[in-house]
């Protein structure tokens, strides 16, 4: 049988990294590779209690039946109220679409906006999963310049901004760099994009994971009309529920609803009912999120300590104020993908940064995830990694 | 803000029918419109017990964490074993992909196979949700001829079969016609498609709802290499779980996995773990499915009885052997969409058939769903519908 795949399907390549990482899922491997939240943060008792509440009432029929494409109405309303309070801005339930994880939002946004060869602005590096979603619709990527403070709004050409379909950005504790965009740059970016009618796609899965609980203003509060905000329950409840949401102008939401209906009809009702039961009770998140911040902050400090202790001076990294990742820059002539092969032979894994650059033009970076690794393993893993890097530098 | 939607998004239209039906969700309306399974069939106690089992073990961490795009391995294995036994054919777990409802399978298949203006064969009429999914990739539809026994394989031109990307068919108790394809036509279709390397997409959500439990051979067992089989838990467990699966050649599955990863990463882990707990215990489906068949058969007989009692002789319908739908043909000059407006004013709703024809060339048909309507309401609703139709005929 010869399968006549579409051009879009032919262009999808199996990730080499994913294949490499597949062989490393044994127990004795120290993995800094995954973007998984720590299972220690899963509110297991609350989820089970939420299930019991749903099953003890007539809600159970709604939780098991087909539901509206837009999502479970009480959950949409809860999100609207939560954001209105958190971000000091009026959000209404009909500006919200529930999605099967933020990854689905990225797919739907690509579907809604990208025609072949359309220009899409991205940070450099950016979230690999976003590139994979958008790739399906074959855009032309333009990398926006950035430094340690994140993207540089002034570097965006006005003509380019006018002609591009959207700018995809993760302003808080970016994946993969861990960087947070400064307030002044947020303001400049809002002005720049409003001026040029450029759609901002603000992906914010890590915004709540600010170690000191000092939230900076979300872009959608600064550029309301032209921003599509993506929120997620994956890092504050549990990713296995696959629950995210989109906040945008009603017209844009109604287009996403049409596309979502054709894509999976609706997000599972049961998981939406469960999430609603948990978050709507006793201000649950206000007690739960600080615990996650505490755990992640501690592990981050631990990894930073290990890096400072073992890494040669030629290696640089950032000190994140939140989130799940540290971004490491090796000397220019080193290749992180080659380093990974060696690291695997010593039972250490991480993700090389190359595939996270739309143009794949930088090969000496790597991403370290620290939140799922116990502290003694962080120390051991970083020590071994430093040894391997040191051997390369001395060659 | 002017949204610069993609061409594909601009082409998506809000369904007029959906808008009409939205206003009819009051309690006093008798709805023959929905394609919803009866909530009386939801195995509520078993689902709750399954949740408790998952939460009582270490499985809970897997159920709440990110999981493989392919789906939960034990569930894939269970499906492989179930189908191997049911259909007397060897199916392996790596030929199976778990999807977020069959609707997602339709989207992924469109993504994987359709380039703009590619030919796609469909039954006429066919499932509206499939047309909506495929429309996103802008194919050219070719309607395959059919009669009361379903599609007519000999009517498919060999050259057309060679050049088309796939043929989408629902062989069992089709949506919307309720028809089941005969064994001889299944065999002829298998020969025809194998000869021409034509991909068959066999959508089978209703296959288990055979009132007499006499399953006819699935197309994928007759044309294994070139058939993509879609199964669903929506009609035998609960649609709110959003769980379906694809069975196909490993190469095709691996392409769908890449596309699914970019579309929603994976189907929620929790719902997969729950479904696995239910179906893997004590041969659950072998006791549960007969109850659904019994209920649906009774309601079907009831509606057939009401139709025979009230409808004028100019109106025709089929007598389904399974599934959830009866297909009604009005006199040629009657328009079912106009009839719907009148019916709504008398608090009866149904779905007009027009949008279910790829070419929208037939306006005198309608679909009646009977499984969610209590028997006294079936009688009252059909009586009123017959009155309205009678008035039209006498005009």
Interface residues (C-beta under 8 A of the other chain):
Chain A: X1 X2 X3 X4 X5 X6 X7 X8 X9 X12 X13 X14 X34 X36 X39 X42 X44 X47 X48 X51 X52 X55 X60 X61 X62 X63 X64 X65 X66 X67 X99 X100 X101 X103 X104 X107 X111 X112 X113 X114 X115 X118 X129 X132 X133 X135 X136 X137 X165 X197 X199 X225 X226 X234 X238 X239 X240 X241 X242 X249 X251 X252 X254 X255 X258 X259 X261 X262 X263 X264 X265 X266 X267 X268 X269 X270 X271 X274
Chain B: X1 X2 X3 X4 X5 X6 X7 X8 X9 X12 X13 X14 X34 X36 X37 X39 X42 X44 X47 X48 X51 X52 X55 X60 X61 X62 X63 X64 X65 X66 X67 X99 X100 X101 X103 X104 X107 X111 X112 X113 X114 X115 X118 X129 X132 X133 X135 X136 X137 X165 X197 X199 X225 X226 X234 X238 X239 X240 X241 X242 X249 X251 X252 X254 X255 X258 X259 X261 X262 X263 X264 X265 X266 X267 X268 X269 X270 X271 X274
